[in-house]
Each structure stands twice: as structure tokens, then as C-alpha cells.
Amino acid sequence: MAISVHVHIVGLNRSLSATEASIVSRVIRPLSRIPGLTTRTNIVLVRPEGAIANPRSGESGFVETTVPESLSSLPVTYLDQSVLASRAQAPAASLLSLGDAYRDRGKSIEFALIYMLALSHSAQMMKETADVAIVLRPDVRIAGRLWIRWRVFSLAIKSRIGRPEIYTPAWGSFGGVNDRFAMMSGQIAQPYLGRFQHVDAWIEQGRPFDSEKFLASSVRGLTIRRSVYTPMFRIRIGGRVEQADLRFFQTNAPVARLRDLLVKAARITRSALFKGSREN
């Protein structure tokens, strides 16, 4: 069957020179080799004014200004961070008034909103709904196989039969949904990419902002499979690997998958027992 896939590569170009090989070998090239598949890719890069400084991550310096040759044939859109920041200013102030979970005077909150605005822009560029959508950041190195052919076919079938799903990393959820990578049935792309529209509703709840919990709230009611165990690492300016990401993969994938299945089974059992005790 003919399948259409949209790929959204969105964020700051901190380190595409260090991540492009993995993006091409794990996503772009495998998709191009699937018979009957049509792929459209958007690269949307946020362009800051001058150097950036992030005390929370210890990162500082200038982002990259060019796209590597292996990705140069793909359409690239640059968004000025200052323009996005002006749109994010008011909601960022409202969210900061509810608490600063990141403890960096609202910098992380502001950039989370800027990132969501860039995602919305990428979504608006895709006029039609694809069977499958893939969302990834340009500063994330994919360090293992994604089993992308199987996942694309599975998601496309779920899309066609009206049972859309989203696959996200099993790690780095922090009580919500990991927002660094996702594969989803096409119908889910709009609520996923357009989640900025839910910011006002979050503010009305009076909850301190957390990007993973906010994403979980935005896609509530949809079927989420936290089933991607592929190692992925953020690459900071200058090629530095984010050390915090390495800790997620101290346990190998098969053992981690078995652990998570046992935890899920225990959670279901406890829920059933609790429900039974209440009925009695």
C-alpha cells in the first residue's frame, strides 16, 4: 500500500554537524528505501541573536549557521528567535508566576514555548495529513536502530483503521511524555505539533510548567506507546554529549524492556485488586 510520511526536524541548530549522520542513517535513508513510501521532510531551525548561554546545562556559544551537505537538499526554514520570543513573552511570564521547576529564572520555560511555536510552524507548512509523522530535534544523536520500517507500517495501518497511536521513548518521561522524539499516526500530528494552543488551559489549572507533563496533558486521551528504547543523546554546542542522557542507558534495552513490562503488569494488578476491594 502507498504510505505518506512527514518528517519534522525542529529546534536549535546546536550541533547538526555532529548529529546529521545519525539522522540520515537512522531516519532519512531507511525511509527512502521503503517501497511505495512517499516522504516529505521539513527542517525548521530557530535562529538566535548572537551567542546563547544556558546556566542550567552549562552550555554557551554560537549555534551552527549552516546545514550539513547530506541534508542540504531538504527544505530549510529559519525562524528568528526574537520574533518567537515576543509571542512567548506573555504566556512565559504567566507560567513563571506559577513556579519555576527548572530554577533558571524562566529561561527553560521561555525556550520550551519558543520550541512549541516552531513545531506549530512546521505543522502549518504541511497542508495535508500524512499516514505517519516523525518528529525529532536537530541536536539529538540517534545511537541505535529505530526499527523504522516496522514502526511506519504499524502506525500507517493504525491510522487507516482509525486507531491512531504515538510511539515515544521509554526513557526520559519525567512523569509525562518524552518530547525529544516521536513517531505517530498522522491524525495525531496536529495535537502533538500544535500543543502551544493548550498553554492557556494549563495556566488556568495553576500548575507549575513542566514540558513532559505538559505534552502528556496535550495528548491526553490518545494511545501513547512508550516503546522506543533506542539510545539518543543530546549534543550540545561544540559537540559535547549531555552527560545526563548517558544515565538513561546504563541498563541495556532488553533488560529495561522486561523491567518496564513487569512494572506495568504490577501496576495493572494493583489497579484490579484495588477496584475489586472497592466493589466488595
Secondary structure as GFF3:
##gff-version 3
##sequence-region A 1 280
A	DSSP	beta_strand	3	12	.	.	.	ID=ss1
A	DSSP	alpha_helix	16	23	.	.	.	ID=ss2
A	DSSP	pi_helix	24	28	.	.	.	ID=ss3
A	DSSP	alpha_helix	29	32	.	.	.	ID=ss4
A	DSSP	beta_strand	37	47	.	.	.	ID=ss5
A	DSSP	beta_strand	52	54	.	.	.	ID=ss6
A	DSSP	beta_strand	59	61	.	.	.	ID=ss7
A	DSSP	three_ten_helix	69	71	.	.	.	ID=ss8
A	DSSP	beta_strand	76	80	.	.	.	ID=ss9
A	DSSP	alpha_helix	81	96	.	.	.	ID=ss10
A	DSSP	alpha_helix	107	125	.	.	.	ID=ss11
A	DSSP	beta_strand	132	136	.	.	.	ID=ss12
A	DSSP	beta_strand	140	142	.	.	.	ID=ss13
A	DSSP	alpha_helix	148	160	.	.	.	ID=ss14
A	DSSP	beta_strand	165	169	.	.	.	ID=ss15
A	DSSP	beta_strand	181	185	.	.	.	ID=ss16
A	DSSP	three_ten_helix	186	188	.	.	.	ID=ss17
A	DSSP	alpha_helix	189	193	.	.	.	ID=ss18
A	DSSP	three_ten_helix	195	198	.	.	.	ID=ss19
A	DSSP	alpha_helix	199	205	.	.	.	ID=ss20
A	DSSP	alpha_helix	211	218	.	.	.	ID=ss21
A	DSSP	beta_strand	223	228	.	.	.	ID=ss22
A	DSSP	beta_strand	232	234	.	.	.	ID=ss23
A	DSSP	alpha_helix	243	246	.	.	.	ID=ss24
A	DSSP	three_ten_helix	247	249	.	.	.	ID=ss25
A	DSSP	alpha_helix	253	279	.	.	.	ID=ss26
###
